[in-house]
């Protein structure tokens, strides 16, 4: 996988793709989307059972997490 940001010349030696996944995951766990709930007692996110998101969106997140861990 190769990542390039628009108007940002960079050679991807792992730093650009790392930044991409950091930005992506920050958005995925954004409370505005209500896909995950943060439990402050155990400091862990978990699936929101009351989310109106389609199950395919959760599958997509799983795929992205798999890609992030393989890089």
Secondary structure, DSSP 8 states (H G I E B T S, - for coil): ----BTTB----SSHHHHHHHHHHHHHHT-GGG-SEEEETTTTEEEE-TT--S-HHHHHHHHHHHHHHHH-
